[in-house]
Amino acid sequence: MSGRLIGQAEVIALATDGSSYTDGAVQEAIFLAQTCGAKIVVLNVIPIDSESMMGAYTFSAGMSEEIKSHLDNVSKMAKDHGIECDVVFEESFQPDKSIVELARQHKADILIMGRHGRRGLLKLLVGSMTAKVIGHGFPRVLVVPKDFTLGGERILVAVDGSVASDMAAEEAIDMGMHCSNLKEIYVLSVTSSEEGLDQAKELTEAICKKGQGKAQQVAFHPLAVVGKHAPEIIAAQALENKVDMILVGGHGKGLSKLLMGHVTEKVIGKAHCAVLVLEKKEGE
């Protein structure tokens, strides 16, 4: 995985199981690839049931025509938009691990997934697969709801002073610099007590000041909120401000230890919009 930010992506990995729940992810992959001039690598990983090998292979065989048709449609969409597209099909005992490994092998800058999915592969509401895929530490995972289309005018970045949230803030500022249709960036810090409110305000205001200096055409809004239920607050602020995407660190350990993996997972499940999860690279 390169050091390129999302606005400079060259390779986009799209994980799809062939179900309609990944339609939003497919559309976003096409849009982002067209915007960045990037290549798409479509990853179709079929789970093998170790306790019932025959049942797993029967499942795969039975779905092969449907999946083939889906993958052909994705390839055609890419071609019609002038996008280079490769398709990778694989069976795996650990589909979550295989998805991440394949994304790394193809040097993807971002991994895009649907929020829901077929049993055993992309069950991404607040289920185990979300935590598993994100838990493997791929630097950028974009989770897109089924029928959601990114307009790209407003984004919200959740910060807590951790390395992962610093990366999310950097990503948001970079998007402000490179995405011509982005108009507003909301920088949100949730603190569990009144005692931490001043620090939260300082954090959000500092990020907004830095961002405004680099992306003057974008309006930055600092938001500091006191509350014990960070996922609900983050999702509510995103909805209230009509944002298209939430940027959040995967395993933050900063200001109030709110942006941990389970919080990120809950944000994905509760958000009305797409969620971009940023994880620090290995060795950092």
C-alpha positions as CSV (number, residue, x, y, z in Angstrom):
1,M,0.0,0.0,0.0
2,S,1.4,3.3,-1.1
3,G,1.4,6.6,0.8
4,R,-1.1,8.1,-1.6
5,L,-4.1,9.7,-0.1
6,I,-7.6,9.0,-1.4
7,G,-7.7,12.0,-3.8
8,Q,-4.5,10.6,-5.5
9,A,-5.5,6.9,-5.6
10,E,-4.2,4.8,-8.5
11,V,-5.6,1.4,-7.6
12,I,-9.0,0.8,-6.0
13,A,-9.9,-2.6,-4.6
14,L,-13.7,-3.3,-4.7
15,A,-14.9,-6.2,-2.6
16,T,-18.3,-7.5,-3.9
17,D,-20.2,-10.7,-3.3
18,G,-22.6,-10.2,-6.2
19,S,-25.5,-9.1,-4.1
20,S,-27.5,-5.9,-4.5
21,Y,-26.2,-4.8,-1.1
22,T,-22.9,-3.9,-2.8
23,D,-24.5,-1.7,-5.5
24,G,-23.5,1.5,-3.6
25,A,-19.9,0.3,-3.3
26,V,-19.8,-0.5,-7.0
27,Q,-21.1,2.9,-7.9
28,E,-18.6,4.6,-5.6
29,A,-15.7,2.6,-7.0
30,I,-16.6,3.7,-10.5
31,F,-17.0,7.3,-9.5
32,L,-13.7,7.4,-7.5
33,A,-11.8,5.6,-10.3
34,Q,-13.1,8.1,-12.9
35,T,-12.3,11.1,-10.7
36,C,-8.7,9.9,-9.9
37,G,-8.0,8.1,-13.1
38,A,-7.5,5.0,-11.1
39,K,-7.6,1.2,-11.9
40,I,-10.3,-1.0,-10.3
41,V,-9.5,-4.5,-9.0
42,V,-12.7,-6.3,-8.3
43,L,-12.4,-8.9,-5.5
44,N,-15.0,-11.7,-5.3
45,V,-14.1,-14.0,-2.4
46,I,-16.4,-17.0,-1.8
47,P,-16.4,-18.5,1.7
48,I,-15.7,-22.2,2.1
49,D,-17.4,-23.9,5.1
50,S,-14.7,-26.0,6.8
51,E,-17.4,-28.1,8.5
52,S,-19.4,-28.8,5.4
53,M,-17.1,-28.8,2.4
54,M,-19.7,-30.3,0.0
55,G,-22.3,-27.7,1.0
56,A,-19.8,-24.9,0.4
57,Y,-18.8,-26.0,-3.1
58,T,-22.4,-26.7,-4.0
59,F,-23.2,-23.1,-2.9
60,S,-20.3,-21.8,-5.0
61,A,-21.4,-23.8,-8.0
62,G,-25.0,-22.7,-7.7
63,M,-24.1,-19.1,-7.5
64,S,-21.5,-19.1,-10.3
65,E,-23.7,-17.9,-13.1
66,E,-25.2,-15.1,-10.9
67,I,-21.8,-14.0,-9.7
68,K,-20.3,-14.2,-13.2
69,S,-23.1,-12.0,-14.5
70,H,-22.5,-9.5,-11.7
71,L,-18.8,-9.4,-12.3
72,D,-19.3,-9.0,-16.1
73,N,-21.7,-6.1,-15.4
74,V,-19.1,-4.4,-13.2
75,S,-16.4,-4.9,-15.8
76,K,-18.7,-3.4,-18.5
77,M,-19.5,-0.4,-16.3
78,A,-15.8,0.2,-15.8
79,K,-15.1,-0.2,-19.5
80,D,-17.9,2.2,-20.5
81,H,-16.3,4.8,-18.3
82,G,-12.9,4.2,-19.7
83,I,-11.6,2.6,-16.5
84,E,-9.1,-0.2,-16.4
85,C,-10.6,-3.2,-14.5
86,D,-9.3,-6.6,-13.4
87,V,-11.5,-9.2,-11.7
88,V,-10.1,-11.6,-9.1
89,F,-12.2,-14.7,-8.0
90,E,-11.1,-16.8,-5.1
91,E,-12.5,-19.3,-2.6
92,S,-11.3,-19.0,1.0
93,F,-11.7,-20.5,4.5
94,Q,-11.1,-16.9,5.8
95,P,-12.8,-14.5,3.3
96,D,-12.1,-11.4,5.5
97,K,-8.3,-12.2,5.5
98,S,-8.3,-13.0,1.8
99,I,-10.0,-9.8,0.9
100,V,-7.3,-7.7,2.7
101,E,-4.5,-9.9,1.4
102,L,-5.6,-9.5,-2.2
103,A,-6.0,-5.8,-1.8
104,R,-2.4,-5.6,-0.5
105,Q,-1.1,-7.8,-3.3
106,H,-2.6,-5.5,-5.9
107,K,-1.2,-2.5,-4.1
108,A,-4.6,-0.9,-3.6
109,D,-4.8,2.6,-2.2
110,I,-8.3,2.0,-0.8
111,L,-10.6,-0.9,-0.2
112,I,-14.3,-0.3,-0.9
113,M,-17.1,-2.6,0.5
114,G,-20.8,-2.7,0.8
115,R,-22.4,-2.3,4.2
116,H,-24.5,-5.5,4.0
117,G,-23.8,-8.7,2.1
118,R,-24.6,-12.3,1.5
119,R,-24.4,-14.7,4.4
120,G,-20.8,-15.5,5.3
121,L,-19.1,-12.9,3.2
122,L,-19.9,-9.2,3.6
123,K,-22.4,-9.2,6.5
124,L,-21.6,-5.5,7.2
125,L,-24.1,-4.0,9.5
126,V,-22.7,-4.2,13.0
127,G,-21.6,-7.8,12.5
128,S,-18.4,-9.6,12.9
129,M,-17.2,-9.2,9.3
130,T,-16.9,-5.5,9.6
131,A,-14.6,-5.8,12.7
132,K,-12.7,-8.6,11.0
133,V,-11.9,-6.8,7.8
134,I,-11.1,-3.5,9.5
135,G,-9.2,-5.4,12.2
136,H,-6.7,-6.6,9.6
137,G,-5.4,-3.1,9.5
138,F,-5.8,-2.1,5.8
139,P,-5.0,1.6,5.8
140,R,-8.2,2.8,4.0
141,V,-11.6,0.9,4.0
142,L,-14.6,2.7,2.6
143,V,-17.9,1.2,3.6
144,V,-20.9,2.3,1.5
145,P,-24.6,1.7,2.2
146,K,-26.6,-0.2,-0.4
147,D,-28.5,2.7,-2.0
148,F,-26.2,5.6,-1.1
149,T,-24.6,7.8,-3.7
150,L,-21.8,10.1,-2.7
151,G,-22.4,13.7,-3.7
152,G,-19.0,14.7,-2.3
153,E,-20.0,18.2,-1.1
154,R,-19.8,17.7,2.7
155,I,-17.7,15.4,4.9
156,L,-17.3,14.9,8.6
157,V,-14.0,13.8,10.3
158,A,-14.2,12.4,13.8
159,V,-11.0,13.1,15.8
160,D,-9.7,12.3,19.3
161,G,-6.0,13.2,19.1
162,S,-4.8,9.7,18.3
163,V,-2.5,8.7,15.4
164,A,-5.4,7.1,13.5
165,S,-7.6,10.2,13.9
166,D,-4.7,12.5,12.9
167,M,-4.5,10.4,9.7
168,A,-8.3,10.9,9.2
169,A,-7.9,14.7,9.6
170,E,-5.0,14.7,7.1
171,E,-7.1,12.7,4.7
172,A,-10.0,15.2,5.0
173,I,-7.7,18.2,4.4
174,D,-6.2,16.5,1.4
175,M,-9.7,15.9,0.0
176,G,-10.4,19.6,0.5
177,M,-7.3,20.4,-1.6
178,H,-8.0,17.9,-4.4
179,C,-11.8,17.4,-4.6
180,S,-13.2,20.4,-6.5
181,N,-16.8,19.6,-5.5
182,L,-16.1,19.5,-1.8
183,K,-17.6,22.5,0.0
184,E,-17.7,21.9,3.7
185,I,-15.7,19.8,6.2
186,Y,-17.0,19.3,9.8
187,V,-14.3,18.4,12.4
188,L,-16.0,16.6,15.3
189,S,-14.5,15.6,18.7
190,V,-16.7,13.8,21.3
191,T,-15.6,14.0,24.9
192,S,-17.1,12.0,27.7
193,S,-17.1,14.8,30.3
194,E,-17.2,18.6,30.6
195,E,-13.6,18.6,31.8
196,G,-12.5,17.5,28.4
197,L,-14.5,20.0,26.4
198,D,-11.8,22.7,26.2
199,Q,-9.3,20.2,24.9
200,A,-11.8,19.0,22.4
201,K,-12.4,22.5,21.2
202,E,-8.7,23.2,20.9
203,L,-8.2,20.1,18.9
204,T,-11.0,20.7,16.4
205,E,-10.2,24.4,16.0
206,A,-6.5,23.6,15.4
207,I,-7.4,21.1,12.6
208,C,-9.8,23.6,11.0
209,K,-7.2,26.3,11.1
210,K,-4.7,24.0,9.4
211,G,-7.2,22.9,6.8
212,Q,-8.4,26.4,6.0
213,G,-4.8,27.4,5.3
214,K,-4.4,24.6,2.8
215,A,-7.9,24.4,1.2
216,Q,-9.2,28.0,1.3
217,Q,-12.1,27.3,-1.0
218,V,-13.6,24.8,1.6
219,A,-15.5,25.9,4.8
220,F,-14.2,24.2,7.9
221,H,-16.5,23.8,11.0
222,P,-15.2,22.8,14.4
223,L,-17.6,20.7,16.5
224,A,-16.9,19.7,20.2
225,V,-19.7,17.7,21.9
226,V,-20.0,16.2,25.4
227,G,-21.5,12.7,25.5
228,K,-21.0,9.1,26.5
229,H,-22.3,7.5,23.3
230,A,-19.8,8.5,20.6
231,P,-21.2,6.4,17.7
232,E,-24.7,7.9,18.1
233,I,-23.3,11.4,18.4
234,I,-21.1,11.0,15.3
235,A,-23.9,9.5,13.3
236,A,-26.4,12.2,14.4
237,Q,-24.0,15.0,13.6
238,A,-23.4,13.5,10.1
239,L,-27.1,13.3,9.5
240,E,-27.8,16.8,10.9
241,N,-25.1,18.4,8.7
242,K,-26.1,16.3,5.6
243,V,-22.6,14.9,5.0
244,D,-21.8,12.4,2.4
245,M,-18.9,10.7,4.2
246,I,-17.6,10.2,7.7
247,L,-13.9,9.8,8.2
248,V,-12.8,7.9,11.3
249,G,-9.7,6.3,12.8
250,G,-9.8,2.6,13.2
251,H,-8.2,2.1,16.6
252,G,-7.7,5.5,18.2
253,K,-6.2,5.7,21.8
254,G,-6.1,9.5,22.3
255,L,-8.2,12.2,23.8
256,S,-10.9,10.0,25.4
257,K,-10.3,6.6,23.9
258,L,-13.6,6.9,22.1
259,L,-12.5,6.0,18.5
260,M,-11.7,2.3,19.3
261,G,-12.5,-0.5,16.9
262,H,-16.0,-1.3,18.4
263,V,-17.0,2.4,18.2
264,T,-15.9,2.6,14.5
265,E,-17.9,-0.6,13.9
266,K,-21.0,1.0,15.5
267,V,-20.5,4.2,13.5
268,I,-20.6,2.1,10.3
269,G,-23.8,0.5,11.4
270,K,-25.6,3.7,12.4
271,A,-24.4,6.1,9.8
272,H,-26.8,7.1,6.9
273,C,-23.8,7.7,4.7
274,A,-20.5,6.2,3.7
275,V,-17.7,5.7,6.3
276,L,-14.0,5.8,5.5
277,V,-12.0,4.0,8.2
278,L,-8.3,5.1,8.4
279,E,-5.8,2.8,10.0
280,K,-2.1,3.6,10.7
281,K,0.3,1.6,8.5
282,E,2.4,-1.2,10.0
283,G,5.5,0.0,11.7
284,E,4.0,3.4,12.7
